[in-house]
Amino acid sequence: MSETNCRAERRPRLIVAGTGSGSGKTTVTLGLMRAYARRGLRVQGFKCGPDYIDPAYHSAAAGCEARNLDAWMTPEGYVQEYFLRTSGAADLSVIEGVMGLYDGKGATGLAGSTAEIAILTESPVVLVVDARSMGRSAAAVVLGFQRLEPRVNLAAVIVNRCGSREHYSLVQAAIEAACGIPVIGWLPRNGALQIPERHLGLLPAVERGELEGLFGLAADSLEAGTNLDRLLQIASEAPPFLPGPAAEEHPPGSSPAVLPAAEPAGGAACAKVVPPANSAAGAKRKQATPPAVPAEGAACAVTPSADSAGGASCAPVLSTAVAGGGAFRAPALSPAVSAAGAKRMLQPTAAAAAPVLAVARDAAFNFYYADNLELLAEAGARLVFFSPLAGEGIPAMADGIMLGGGFPEEFAAEIAGNTAFLGGLRRAATAGMPLYAECGGYMVLARSLTDRAGARHEMAGIIPAATIMRERRVALGYREVTALQDHLLLREGECLRGHEFHYSEMIYDGEAPGTFAYSSTGRTGTRPEGYAAGNVLAAYTHIHLASYRPAGLRLVEACRNFACRKPR
């Protein structure tokens, strides 16, 4: 256990939860963040669950990079330690919930819910209640939320979309009489307070500052109708936080534990699966190692931070560190490395060279969990960011490439026109450089991308498939992925957890035997997913490296091995 974990720590904190999606918790969260930031407080934002868009709001509203807390994708002990470590520099941590307070992965358990995070972090919960067309009935709603799970500390209520101050006073009196919970504020019905529909151009709008007016209006409205001093007192009265024992690595074929509700929650076991007949799982590929050709492109180097593991810092920009790493053969860990031993190996040796992992990061590629990048740095990588939308190619010093998710379909013409970027990807793939891509990055590695208007754009052509945007969502939900073959992250049969969300469909050229990366299990069943061949791994699933930390170490070692083959 680290020094940080050896004693209880004071962490002023609160969770903003809703009775359901659309109740107004995001508006309240953003308003609180901006209001407290205007008072000079350092506010650290967190989001329950795998969402990428709300953390982008949080970062803009609070001026501090937001983070995700997810106890289904990552072990409970990791969630606790991560929260403690990343909230240390903040005066206040505001955690936004997901959907309704008790909505999660299953019908009866707490796995994946806001309530689970509230219990693990011992955070007081502020429940946002949409009071439209309700009077005393609002008290019945709150009473149900109060009694469903006694371990949740429902500490206060904020009433949203009140028709008038008199309406608020009626609802306040009813809830406080029936539940004994303070109702500390309200927001009026105001169309200008609505978060814009989550169209795919929204995050670029955040980056351009177009939502500043919304953040300010939400803060003004809360200042006018909410007792922010009382709410800050509630956050400050949260108990000293002491995580449980540090989470051990999950051995291959095992699942992270999930917090049960009144009875144990069911969860899909991460067992070794029988691969589909056309997957040719387990066929060992010999990676070709032709003379390496340095990839071209402008470098966007990041100055290393002393906080190598992404520790207690509240910085506007993600910092990564240069670290070395112990050498072993990629892409698979030595059989002698146990799950617990893999954690120790994540402490790299100072003497080893740090391979450069080039990470595409701009409005088209911006879906990255902050701790995934930090875990890669901890495993020994030096992260160098570059922007394909700015016309940049692959950084010349790259030993590996990572293409995250985002909105490449919104910028397909710009990406297609960046020949340095697409050509650099092709040369890197041919040279045997490790190339890892998720969702939007997966789409860019295909031969073409057809946008919503029906326009077809040429992409990298590394994967023998075409991407087509659909009007309706194609996939959404948690995924547990099991490797169908050895590849950059996993050995055959090993598992990772993650999330899938996309409107596009990958259409392969006929059958693709032997190239599926994973067997992916979600709410609707199990199916083959992704592409793995030699040094290339790509899939729709956004994986979380903390669900099986040796995976990140393998990727870094593959980059280091490639670096050793590069001509000096």
Sequence and secondary structure as in RCSB ss.txt:
>XXXX:A:sequence
MSETNCRAERRPRLIVAGTGSGSGKTTVTLGLMRAYARRGLRVQGFKCGPDYIDPAYHSAAAGCEARNLDAWMTP
EGYVQEYFLRTSGAADLSVIEGVMGLYDGKGATGLAGSTAEIAILTESPVVLVVDARSMGRSAAAVVLGFQRLEP
RVNLAAVIVNRCGSREHYSLVQAAIEAACGIPVIGWLPRNGALQIPERHLGLLPAVERGELEGLFGLAADSLEAG
TNLDRLLQIASEAPPFLPGPAAEEHPPGSSPAVLPAAEPAGGAACAKVVPPANSAAGAKRKQATPPAVPAEGAAC
AVTPSADSAGGASCAPVLSTAVAGGGAFRAPALSPAVSAAGAKRMLQPTAAAAAPVLAVARDAAFNFYYADNLEL
LAEAGARLVFFSPLAGEGIPAMADGIMLGGGFPEEFAAEIAGNTAFLGGLRRAATAGMPLYAECGGYMVLARSLT
DRAGARHEMAGIIPAATIMRERRVALGYREVTALQDHLLLREGECLRGHEFHYSEMIYDGEAPGTFAYSSTGRTG
TRPEGYAAGNVLAAYTHIHLASYRPAGLRLVEACRNFACRKPR
>XXXX:A:secstr
  GGGGS B   EEEEEESSTTSSHHHHHHHHHHHHHHTT  EEEEEESS SHHHHHHHHHHSS  EEE TTTS 
HHHHHHHHHHHSTT SEEEEEEEEETT  SSSSS TTSHHHHHHHHT  EEEEEE TT STHHHHHHHHHHHH T
TS EEEEEEEEESSHHHHHHHHHHHHHHH   EEEEEE  GGGS     TTHHHHHHTTTTHHHHHHHHHHHHHH
B HHHHHHHHHTS  B   S      TT       SSS             TTS TT                  
     S TT  S   SS            SSS  TT  HHHHHHHTS  TTS   EEEEE SSSEEE  HHHHHH
HHHTT EEEEE GGGT    TT SEEEE EE GGGGHHHHHH HHHHHHHHHHHHHT  EEEETHHHHHHSSEEE
 TTS EEE    SSEEEEE SS  EEEEEEEEESS  SS  TT EEEEEEEESEEEEESS  TT   EEEEETTE
EEEE EEETTEEEES EEEGGGSTHHHHHHHHHHHHHHHHS  
